Amino acid sequence: MTSNLLADISIFVLSLLVGFEVISKVPSTLHTPLMSAANSIHGIVFVGAMLTAAQAHDTVGYVLAFIAATFAAMNVVGGYRVTGRMLKMFRRAPAPPPRDSTAGAGEGTTSP
């Protein structure tokens, strides 16, 4: 392994650990708004993964770039799904149809 690759792997592992620690400290009531606000950051992460793939020159670099692009894509899709679910919570429920009081008057009776 070259020293550049070792440095890249070290940065990747450290960023995973720091990201996990930061997210695990966020209270659950703030997690959804933070996820919806972070969609643009996830897009930037995906662009970074593509730049890493463009600069890779060996198999290990390509594999790491693929893993980074996969995780970034999952973050983008997951962020938008969470945002969609959050926005559904704030929609008004459709109004029930008006109930007609004369429609049920003849039900249950038989005529001779």
C-alpha positions, 0 to 999 in steps of 0.5 A: 500500500502506498502512503497516499492510499493509507492516508485516504483509508485513515480519513475514511475510517475517521470520518465514519467514526466521527459521523456516527458519534455526531448522529448518535448524540442527536435527540430523536425529536431533532433527527428528522428536521436535521435529515431533511436539511442535510439533503444538499450535504448528501449530494455534495458527498456523492459528488466527492465520491465521483471525484474520488472515482475519477482520481482512482488508479487501482482496484482498491481505489475503485472499490473505495470509490464505489463504496463511497458512492453507494453510501452517498446515494443511500444517504440522498435517497434516505434523506428524501424519503424521511423528508417525504414522510415528515411532510405527510405528517403535516397534511390535513386529513381529507374531510369526510363526506357529508352524511345524508340523514334521509338515506338510512331512513328506509333501511332495515324495514320491510314493506308488505 
